[in-house]
Amino acid sequence: MERMGETSKLDWWRSAVVYQVYPRSFADGNGDGIGDVTGLTSHVGYLAGLGVDAVWLSPFYPSHLADGGYDVDDYRDVDPRLGTLTQFDAMVAALHGAGLRLIVDIVPNHTGSAHPWFVEALASPRGSRARDRYIFRDPLPGTDLPPSDWTSIFGGSAWQRVADGQFYLHYYAAEQPDLNWANPEVRADFARTLRFWSDRGVDGFRIDVAHGLAKDLHADPLPSQAEIDRIGPGPDHPMWDRDEVHAIYAQWREIFDSYDPPRAAVGEVWVASPQRRARYATPAGLGQAFNFDLLRAPFEAGAFRSIVAANLDIAATSGSTSTWVLSNHDVVRHPTRYGLPQFADADDAQAMAQAWIASGGCEPAQDVALGLARARAATLFMLALPGSAYLYQGEELGLPEVAEIPPSARQDPAFFRSEGREMGRDGARVPLPWTRTGPSFGFGASLSHLPQPPWFGEFSVEAEDATPTSTLNTYRQALALRRRLGHGEVLEWMDTGDDDVLALRRPGGWMCVTNFAGRPAVRPPGRLLMASGPLANHDLVPAATTLWLMEE
């Protein structure tokens, strides 16, 4: 329990390093090809040895897997393919015994279509209590058309017609009907869910689509998709980032604070500005909200500095700390993004990544070595920042995106609803390689639910474990140093005289220097603590490299 003792403050989350586990792809404990709770429990020692403070567990609830588990059919149970509540309790005990906390995913914007509430709604008449838990609407007057032309995030209409002619709203897959958060039953049921998991020892919650719960669909007719696109997320949008959503989280905060210690929360928030995001991160609300700005940015010094400066200022005014993240289960892994031709516009970089996946990893050409070097440099830069850091499983191995997944093996609804135009997120969700060889590279006793490429073994834990300069051991070294040096909430920018080199000073004389250029740069004075890559000349910072130094 030593690590738990070190981070036992009420605000442990302010500077925590959190490791995201996508459970179906982390480790398979029973050999059926799907990752599960016992698989995670068997690798608690690995996570503790990595040096993280907490685990964020993506949805593990009963689900028909229309969207990787984010279509939840029962919020207060474990999917039987992943385990049992007893096994979940054993996992919590193992994590706590190793000094790690647990954050679980909550999906409040929508249920799965097999949720008992939705089954009841489909069997109930128009205007019924059961239908009021969701968002049902009549067709456009005099037609069989949907109430609006809104499009789903995954493509196609956001409305699905049911047998009696009404439509229900699903802003994601059709198997994910949106809930009506104006309904008191919905609010009361989620309060029970938060208490259920808190009572089982869960330390915090990650709130999926936290900006989407409050909706105003009273306009007649509803605005068009073009109109709401022009409006953008904010108080005037009918669904995204409405001000009323914060009353929901104020009620949740009362629940979180009723526990000792209080439960933490972090919102997945896609909004128009850092100022809007900060509204979710106040002490009276969730306390923290995801900052995806670095994740969306190209590998450029100017972009990184402006993002960090803006978000630290906003975090300070909200009473929270910023979160930093470079990869997760929804985006192309950052070693691949950074190895593709870069554009000043981050959206273009994402488009390039999608084009690369669509080509099966052939076009445009990926520079694997450059991508990994940049990824390691960006990670050390991120870990030197004030606030908390979120890591995605496999990034500590330097795993690139898997492009070579045949259409017949893909699972992401974005791929199917777009008829293959959008390749989806499967390439970041391929099960982890633990060993150099074997039918699933140590993921389990059989093949994995998404196909692993032949080259996966060279990125395995076994292959990297004994190599001091591997990405895995770079992460271990960085996390151990971060803990030892302390990280506080103060950052001072240093003048490097080079627009491509960022340098910052942390409390105690700890310095981080990152060279974003394609050429070496002059190294500032200081004792070397670690480097993200090899150093041929100790007077220089190599291209795409971060150094941690200590003032002398």
N, C-alpha and C positions, 0 to 999 in steps of 0.2 A: 504493500500500500504506500510505498515511499513517494511515488510520483503523484498519487492522489493527494498526499499530504502537501507536496510542493505547490499544487495548484488548487488548493481547497478553498480559496477565496470565493466569495459570493459571485464575483465577476470574472471567474476563470476564463469564460468565453472571450473576453476582450482581447486576449493575446494568444489564444489556443491555435495549435496546428491540428486540423481536423482532416481525417482520411475518409473519403467517400468509398463505400462498398456498394457496388451494384450486385446484389446477392446472387442472382442467377448466373453470374459470370465470375465470381471470386474463387470459390472452391466447392467441389462436389463431394459431400461426405458419404453418400450412399450409392454412388456409381451409376446413377440413372442419366447422367449427362447434363444435369441442371444443378447449379450451385445452390447451397442450402445453409441452414442455420448451423448444423453440426460442422460443415466445412469451414465456416467462419470461425467457430469456436476452436477448431483444431489449429488455427493459425494466429491465435491471439498473441502467442509468443513472438511471432514474426512482426506483428504490428507494434508491440511494445519495444522490440529491438530496433525498429525503424526510428522510433523516437517521437511519435505523434502523441497528442494529448487526448484525442477523442476519435470516435468512429461515427460517421454519418451513414446510417443504413437506409438505402433506397427502398421503395415499397416491397414488403415481404408478405402482404396480406393476400387472402384468397382473391383470385383474379382470373379472368379468361384470357389475359395477356394480349388484349387488343392493342395495348400500348405499353408493353414492357412492365406491367404491374401497376401502372398509373390509372388503370380502370379497376377501382377497388370494389369488391362485392361484399366485404365484411371488414369494417374498420377495427374490430376488436378480436381478431384471431390471426393465426399464421396460416398461410397457404399450405395445405397438407403435402404438397410437393416439396416444400421448403422446410417443413418440420412441424413441431407442436408448440403449444404455449409452455409446456414443461421444458422443452429444449431451448426455447427462447429465454426462459428464466435462467437456465444453466449458462447460456451465452452471456447474459448480463452479469452474472456472478463471476464468470471467468474474466470479462473485461474489467470489472471493478477490482478484482483480485490482482490484476496486472497494472492497476493504476490508470486505467483508461475510462473515459466517460462515453456515454452512448447518446447520440442524437438520432431520432427516427423521423422518417418522412411522413408528413400528413398531407393528404390530397383533398382539400375542402371545396374546390371549385366545381367538381363533378364526381359522380359515383361511376361504378361500372354498370352496364346495362343489365347485369344479372343480380344486382343488389335487390334485396326483397322490396325495398321501397319502389324501385322502378318497375319491377314485375307487377306490384300492386297497382301502380299508376296506369300501366297499359291495360289492366283488367278493369279499371274504374272509368266512370263516365266523365264527360267534360264538366269542368267546374267542381270536381270532387276534391275532398281534402287530400287524397293521395296524389292527385296531379298538381296540387298547389305546392308540393315540396319541390317540384321541378318547374321548368319554364315551358309551358304549353301555350300555343297560340293557334287561333283559327287561320285559315288561308286568307290571302288577299280577297277582299269582297268580290263575289261573282266569279271567282276562279278557283282552280286547284293548285295555285302557285304558293310557294312559301311566303311567310309574312314579310320577308325582305330578301334582298339579294346577297346577304352576308355570306362570306366564304369562310370555311373552316381553316384553322392553322395548317391542317394536313391536306388541304385541297378539297375542292367540291363545296357543295352547299353546307352551311352551318345549321340547316334545319332538316329534320327527318320526319317524313309523313308516317302516321300510324293508321290503324285500320279504320277508325271513325272519321278520318279526314283531317284531324288536327296535326300540328307539327310540334316537335320539341326541339329546343336549342341544344346544340352540341358544338361548342367552339373548338373542340378537338375531334376525336374520332366519333362516329355515330354510336359506338359502344360506350361513350363517355358523356351521358346527358348532364347538362349543367344544373346545379342545384339553385333553388330560390332562397337566397339568404335573408329575404324579408320575412320568411316563414319562421315563427318561433320554434317549431319542432326541429327544424334544421339546426338552429343555434343550440338548442338544448342537447341534441344528440351529439354534436361535436364536443360540447363541454364534457359529456360523459366519456367520450373517447379520450380526450386529453387527460382526464383523471385516471382512466383505466390504465394507460401506459405509464403515467407518472407513479401510480401506486405500485407498478411492477419494477420500479427502479430506473426508468428512463430519465436521463439527465436533461434532455432538451428536444426541441422539435425543429425540423426544417419544413417551412410552409410552402407547398407547391402553388404556383400561380397566385401568390399572395395579393397581387394587385387586381385580381379579377372577381372577387366575391360579391361586392356591391354592384348592383345593376339597376338601371332605370330604363325600362322598356315601355313607358306609358305613352310615348309619342304616337300619334296616329295621323298619317302613316309613320312607320319607323324610318329613320334616315337610311339612305343608301350606303353601300360599302364605300363608294367614292367619298361621300360626305364624312363618314367617320374616319376614313384615312386622312382626310385633310385636318380634322380636329386633332387627332393623335391622342395618346393617353393623357388623362387629366380630368378635372372636375366636370367638363362638358361632354366627355365621351360616355356613351351609354353603358359600357362594360368595363373599361380599363382605368384603374387608378382614380376612382371616384372618391371624394372626400369622406363619404359615409362609411367606407371600409374601415376607418380607424376606430369607429365605435365598436366594431366586432373585436378588434385586437385589444381594446381597452378591457373588454370583458375577459378575454383570454389571459391578459396580464394579471387580473385578479386571481385567476386559477393558478397560474404559474407561481405567483408570490405567496400562495397559501401553503406551499411546500417549503421544507427546510432541508437543504438549501433551495432557493427558488429555481424553478426550471428555466432553462435558457430557450431562446427561440431566434431563428433567423429566417427572413422571408426571401423567397425567390421573387424579385421585383424587377419587372421590365417597365421602366417609366421614362418620361421625356427628359429628365435632368437629375443631377445629384441632389438638388434641393428637394425635388418631389420624393426621391428615394429616402432622404433623411427623415421624412415624416413617419416612415414605418419603423425607424430605429430608435425612437425615443424610449426613455425608461417607462413611460406609461403605455407603450405599445409592445411591439415584438422585442425591442432592445437592439436588434441588429438586422441589417438587410444586405443581401448579396450585391456586391459591386462587380459588374461584369466588364468594366471599361478596359482593363488590361487585356482581358481575354479577347476583346474585339479589336485590339490595336495591332498595327504592324510593328515589327521589331525595329523601332526607331527611337532615338534618345529624346527628341522633342515631344513625341506622342506620350512616351512613358512619363516624362517629367510633368507635363501639364496635367495628366490624369492623376498622378499621385498628389500633386499640390492641391488640385481642386477637391479631391475626395477627402484628404486629411482636414481641409478647412471645413467642409460640410459635416464630417463626422464629429468634429469638435463642437459645432453648434448644436448638434442633436443630442449630445451627451453620450454618444456611442463611440465605437471604434470602427474603422473601415474593415471590410473583408477583401481579401485578394485571392484571385483564382485564375488559372491559365487553361485548365481543361476540366471537363465534366462529361457526364453521360450523354449530353445533348449536342456536343460540338466535335469537330474534327480535332484529333489530338494535336497538341501544340508542336511536337517535333516535326510533324508533317506540315502543318501550316507554315512554320518558319523555314521549311526547306523548299517551298514553292516560290516562284517569282513573286516579289512583293510589290504592292502598289501603295500609294499614299492613302487611298481610301480603304479603310478596313473592310468594308463590305465587299470590295473587289477581291481582297485576299480570301475571304470566305467563299466567294464565288469560284475562285481558282481552285480552292480545296475541293469543292463539290465537283468541278469539272474533272479534277484528277481522279476522284473516286469513280465517276461515270466511265472514265477511260480504262478502269481496271488497274490503275496505278501506272499508266504508261505516259499519258500526256496531260498537262505539260510536265516536262521532266522534273523530277524531285531530286534535290541535292540532299541525300540522306545525312551525310556527315555534317553539312552546314546546318541542317535543321536540328540535329541533336545538339550541336555546339550552342546554337542560339537558345534552344530550350533549356539547357543546363544553366546558361548565363542568366536567362530571364528568371528561372526559378530561384537562383541565389539572390538576385536583385529583389524579388518578391519577398523572400524570407527575411530580408534585412529591413523590411518596412514595418512601421508601427501598425498594430492591429492584429487580426487573425488571418490565417492562411488556410485555404482549403485545397487539398490534394485529391486527385482522382486516381483510383486504383490502376496500377500499371505505369503511371508516369514516373514512379521511382525506378522503373526498369528502362526508361527511355523508349517505351513502346510507341512505335508509329501507328498511324491509322492502317487498318486492314482494308484494302480496296478490293481484293480478289474474292469477293463473296458472290456466288452465282445468284441470279434472280430467284431461283427455286428455293434457296436457303435463307433469303431475307425475311425479316420479321417486322420491320418498322412500318407502321401504317402510312407514314409519309410517302414511302416508296409505292405502295399499292394505290393510295388515293390519288396520287399524281400520275398514275400509269407509268411509273418508272422515270419520269422527268426529274424528280427529286430522289436522290439515292438514299437519303435517310441517314440514321445514326447507328446502324448496326456495326459499322467498322470500328467504332470506339467501344463497343460492348462485347467484343469477342472475348471468351473466357481466358483468364490469365495463364501464362506458362510458368509452371513451378519447377519443372525438370527439363533437362536437355532433350530427352527422348520420351517415348511412351505414346499410347493411343491418344492422349489428350494433354501431353506435356505436363503430367502431374496434376492437372486440374481435377481429375477423378479417375475411376477405374475403366471408364469407357469413353467413347467419343463425346465431344462437347456439343451443346445445343446450337451453337454457331460454329461454322468450320474455322479451324485455326490453320494458318498457312505453314508450309514446311519450314520457313525460316524462323518460326517463333522460338525454337529451342535456344537460339543464340541470345535471345533476350530474356531467358528464364532466370528465376531466382538462383537456381543451381549454377548456371553459367556465370552469373555476375557476383555471386556471394564471395568467392575466393579471390577476386581481382580487385586490388585496392583502388584502382582508378575507375572502376565501373560506375555507371550512373547510380546504381543502388547504393554503393558505398559513399558516393558523393552526397546523396540525400542523407544517409545516416550521419556522416560527419557534419553536415550543415545543421541538421536538427539538434545534434548534441551540442554543437557550438552555440547555436541560438539560445538554447536553454541555459547554458553556462554563462554566456555573456550578459544575459538579460536583454529585454527588448523595449520595455517602457512605451511611452507614447510621444516621445520627442524626436524630431528629425531636423537636422541642419544640413542644407545644401552647401557643397563646397565648390569653389571655382576651379575648374580644370583647365580653362583656356582652350578647350576643344569642344565644339558643338556636338560631337558624336560620343562624348564620354560623360557619363553621369557619375558623380561622387557624392556620397552623403555620409554624415557623421551621426552616430547614435550615442546614447549616454555611456560614459566610461571610456570613451576614446575608440570605440569600435567603428570602423569605416568600411563602406562598400563602394567599390569602383567598378563600373560596367562600361565596356567598350562596345558600342553598337556598330562600329564601322567595320569595313572589310579589310582594314590595315591595322598594324600595331599602333599603339599610342604610348606616350610617356607615362610611366607609373609614378604615382605620388609616393612620397616617403612613408614608411611604416613597416612594421614587422608583419610578414605574411602569415596569415592564419590558415587560409585555404584558397583554392582556385577552382573554377568550374571546369577547367581544361588544362592541358599540359603547358608548361612555361619553358620556352627555349632560351629566353633571355630575361633574367629577373629584373632588368631595368625597364621592361616594357610590359604593357597589357596587351596580349594577343587579340586579334580580331575575334569578335563574338565571344568574349570572355568576361567573367566577373571575378574580382578578387575581394576577399575579406582581409582587411589589414587592422593592426592595432597601433595606435600612435605610440611613439617612443619618446 
